[in-house]
């Protein structure tokens, strides 16, 4: 990859990651248009490094708000993360062993091989677009934007049941690129009747917890050098492996911080449903690219 390609992918990731429009779908489409293989170990590792950059943007942006929450908030983050981890692992095994190996006859089932399937990404984008639009349908009836302090006063409504269902939905998102994690978790919280600001704080707290293990997983996959084609990396050069990811991480951090400010302003001013409309339109664009053979 050239530096220009890394920069473009980082900007796409950073801008889209913190908006509920599925950054992974946008990055994968960009990679396909550049002639890159989104399912290769190098590309999946770059993707999680871009996620790491946006994770630092989340920490910088949300830390003053998270400090206002009590221990119960963080316990519920743990509950949702545990549910996500269990469900995500079960889904991963089901897809790899039952679907890819037994039904489709792959010699070695790898979830990452699905990342280059544009029709599957289009379906995921369409699904999350409908979910976001549904969650935002009654926003106009709400009076004014909710402040962080106001959300804290209403946090007594937030229970382990809410956390469980948000964790379930996040777990369902993990195997499918295009099914926006933030879009689905924030929408689920809103559909459960939780304050919008609380949903935003909780969703991005989950993202910070989830990112480090995913980075380690993809680094391990890269070092093993086993991609969907079963080829091994030889003569591994640490500079060539890590520098694209580190460079992309810096650029995605900057783009992500700007995107967060936009997301908060739109979420708190009752425009959540417009992100859903965008995802629905984007899904048709992905289907068109798939029809053209990308």
C-alpha positions in Angstrom: 0.0 0.0 0.0 1.1 3.5 -0.7 0.9 6.3 1.9 -1.9 7.9 -0.1 -4.0 4.8 0.1 -3.4 4.5 3.9 -4.4 8.2 4.3 -7.6 7.7 2.3 -8.6 4.6 4.2 -7.8 6.3 7.5 -10.0 9.3 6.7 -12.8 7.1 5.5 -12.5 5.0 8.7 -12.2 7.9 11.0 -15.1 9.8 9.5 -17.4 6.8 9.4 -16.4 4.9 12.5 -17.9 7.4 14.9 -21.0 7.9 12.8 -23.6 5.1 12.8 -23.0 4.3 9.1 -20.6 1.3 9.4 -17.0 2.4 9.0 -16.0 -1.2 8.1 -18.4 -1.2 5.1 -17.0 2.0 3.8 -13.4 1.0 4.3 -14.0 -2.4 2.6 -15.7 -0.8 -0.4 -12.8 1.7 -0.6 -10.3 -1.2 -0.5 -12.1 -3.0 -3.3 -12.1 0.1 -5.4 -8.3 0.4 -4.8 -7.9 -3.3 -5.9 -6.9 -4.4 -2.4 -8.1 -7.7 -0.7 -10.2 -6.8 2.4 -9.9 -10.3 3.8 -6.1 -10.6 3.8 -4.3 -10.5 7.1 -2.6 -7.2 6.3 -5.9 -5.5 5.5 -7.8 -6.8 8.5 -4.9 -5.8 10.8 -4.9 -2.3 9.2 -8.6 -2.1 9.8 -8.3 -2.8 13.5 -5.5 -0.3 13.8 -7.7 2.3 12.2 -10.3 1.3 14.8 -7.6 1.9 17.5 -7.1 5.4 16.3 -10.8 6.2 16.6 -10.8 4.5 20.0 -8.3 7.1 21.3 -10.6 9.8 19.8 -13.5 8.3 21.8 -11.4 8.3 25.0 -10.5 12.0 24.5 -14.0 13.1 23.7 -16.0 11.1 26.2 -13.7 11.0 29.2 -15.2 14.1 30.8 -18.7 12.7 30.4 -17.8 9.2 31.6 -16.2 10.6 34.8 -19.8 11.6 35.9 -21.1 8.1 35.9 -21.1 5.9 39.0 -19.9 2.3 39.4 -23.2 0.8 38.2 -22.7 2.3 34.8 -19.4 0.5 34.4 -20.8 -2.8 35.8 -23.4 -2.7 33.1 -20.7 -2.1 30.5 -19.1 -5.3 31.8 -22.4 -7.2 31.5 -23.0 -6.1 27.9 -19.4 -6.9 27.0 -19.6 -10.4 28.4 -22.9 -11.0 26.5 -21.2 -9.7 23.3 -18.2 -11.9 23.8 -20.1 -15.1 24.4 -22.6 -14.5 21.5 -19.8 -13.3 19.2 -17.7 -16.4 19.7 -20.7 -18.7 19.2 -21.7 -17.0 16.0 -18.1 -17.1 14.8 -17.9 -20.9 15.3 -21.3 -21.4 13.7 -20.4 -19.4 10.6 -16.9 -20.9 10.2 -17.7 -24.5 10.9 -21.4 -25.0 9.8 -21.8 -22.4 7.0 -18.3 -22.0 5.5 -16.9 -25.5 6.0 -19.9 -27.9 5.9 -22.4 -26.0 3.7 -20.1 -24.1 1.4 -17.3 -26.7 1.4 -14.4 -24.4 2.3 -11.3 -26.3 3.4 -10.8 -23.8 6.3 -13.6 -21.6 7.4 -12.5 -18.1 8.3 -15.0 -15.4 9.2 -12.7 -12.8 7.5 -13.5 -14.4 4.1 -17.0 -12.8 4.4 -15.5 -9.3 4.6 -15.1 -9.1 0.8 -18.7 -10.0 0.0 -20.4 -6.8 -1.2 -23.9 -8.4 -1.3 -23.6 -9.4 2.4 -22.4 -5.9 3.3 -25.3 -4.4 1.4 -27.8 -6.5 3.3 -26.2 -5.5 6.6 -26.3 -1.8 5.7 -29.9 -2.0 4.7 -30.8 -3.8 8.0 -29.1 -1.3 10.2 -30.5 1.6 8.2 -34.0 0.3 8.9 -33.2 -0.2 12.6 -31.8 3.4 12.9 -34.7 4.9 11.1 -37.2 3.0 13.3 -35.4 4.1 16.5 -35.4 7.7 15.3 -39.0 7.9 14.1 -40.3 9.6 17.3 -37.5 12.0 17.9 -39.5 15.1 16.7 -41.9 14.6 19.7 -39.1 15.0 22.2 -38.5 18.5 23.6 -35.0 19.8 23.2 -31.7 18.1 23.5 -30.7 16.1 26.6 -27.7 17.2 28.5 -25.2 14.8 30.1 -26.4 15.8 33.5 -30.0 15.1 32.6 -29.1 11.7 31.3 -27.4 10.9 34.6 -30.5 11.7 36.6 -32.4 9.2 34.4 -29.8 6.5 34.7 -31.8 4.8 37.4 -33.9 3.4 34.5 -30.9 1.7 33.1 -30.8 -1.9 34.3 -29.0 -5.2 33.6 -31.9 -6.1 31.2 -31.2 -3.1 29.1 -27.4 -3.9 29.1 -28.1 -7.6 28.2 -30.1 -6.7 25.1 -27.6 -4.1 24.0 -24.9 -6.7 24.4 -26.9 -9.2 22.3 -27.4 -6.7 19.5 -23.7 -5.8 19.6 -22.8 -9.5 19.4 -24.9 -9.9 16.4 -23.1 -7.1 14.7 -19.6 -8.5 15.1 -19.5 -11.1 12.3 -21.1 -8.8 9.7 -19.3 -5.9 8.1 -21.9 -3.2 7.3 -24.0 -3.7 10.4 -22.9 -0.6 12.3 -22.1 -1.4 15.9 -22.7 2.2 17.2 -25.8 2.6 15.1 -27.3 -0.7 16.3 -26.4 -0.3 20.0 -27.5 3.3 20.3 -30.8 2.5 18.4 -31.4 -0.5 20.7 -31.0 1.7 23.7 -33.4 4.3 22.3 -36.0 1.6 21.4 -35.7 0.4 25.0 -36.7 3.9 26.2 -33.3 5.0 27.4 -32.1 8.7 27.1 -30.2 9.4 23.9 -27.2 10.8 25.6 -26.9 7.8 27.9 -27.2 5.5 24.8 -24.3 7.4 23.2 -22.1 7.3 26.3 -22.8 3.6 26.8 -22.3 2.6 23.2 -18.8 4.2 22.9 -17.8 2.8 26.3 -18.5 -0.6 24.9 -16.3 0.2 21.9 -13.3 1.1 24.0 -13.6 -2.2 25.9 -14.0 -4.2 22.7 -11.2 -2.7 20.6 -8.1 -4.0 22.4 -8.9 -7.8 22.2 -9.9 -7.4 18.5 -6.5 -5.7 17.8 -4.7 -8.5 19.5 -6.7 -11.1 17.6 -5.9 -9.6 14.3 -2.2 -9.1 15.2 -2.0 -12.8 16.0 -3.7 -13.7 12.7 -1.3 -11.5 10.8 1.8 -13.0 12.5 0.5 -16.5 11.8 0.1 -15.3 8.2 -2.9 -17.4 7.5 -5.3 -15.8 5.2 -8.4 -17.2 3.4 -6.0 -18.6 0.7 -4.0 -20.4 3.4 -0.7 -18.8 2.5 1.9 -18.0 5.1 3.7 -14.7 5.4 7.5 -15.2 4.9 10.3 -12.8 5.8 8.1 -10.7 8.1 9.4 -7.1 8.2 8.1 -5.4 11.4 8.4 -2.0 9.8 6.4 -3.0 6.8 3.8 -4.7 9.0 3.3 -2.0 11.7 4.0 1.3 10.0 0.9 1.3 7.8 -1.2 0.6 10.8 0.4 3.2 13.0 0.2 5.9 10.3 -3.4 5.0 9.6 -4.1 5.1 13.4 -2.9 8.7 13.6 -5.0 9.9 10.7 -8.1 8.0 11.8 -7.8 9.6 15.3 -8.0 13.1 13.8 -10.9 12.3 11.5 -12.7 10.4 14.2 -12.6 13.2 16.7 -14.2 15.6 14.2 -16.8 13.0 13.4 -17.7 12.6 17.1 -18.5 16.2 17.4 -20.8 16.0 14.4 -22.5 12.8 15.7 -23.2 14.3 19.1 -24.8 17.4 17.7 -27.0 15.4 15.3 -28.0 12.8 18.0 -28.9 15.5 20.5 -30.9 17.6 18.1 -33.2 14.9 16.9 -31.6 13.9 13.6 -30.7 10.3 14.3 -33.1 8.9 11.7 -31.2 10.6 8.9 -28.2 8.3 9.5 -30.6 5.4 8.9 -31.7 7.0 5.6 -28.1 7.3 4.5 -27.4 3.6 5.4 -30.4 2.5 3.3 -29.2 4.6 0.3 -25.6 3.4 0.8 -26.8 -0.3 0.7 -28.2 0.2 -2.8 -24.9 1.7 -3.9 -23.1 -1.4 -2.5 -25.5 -3.6 -4.4 -24.8 -1.7 -7.6 -21.0 -2.1 -7.1 -21.6 -5.9 -6.5 -23.6 -6.0 -9.8 -20.7 -4.4 -11.6 -18.4 -7.1 -10.4 -16.3 -5.4 -7.7 
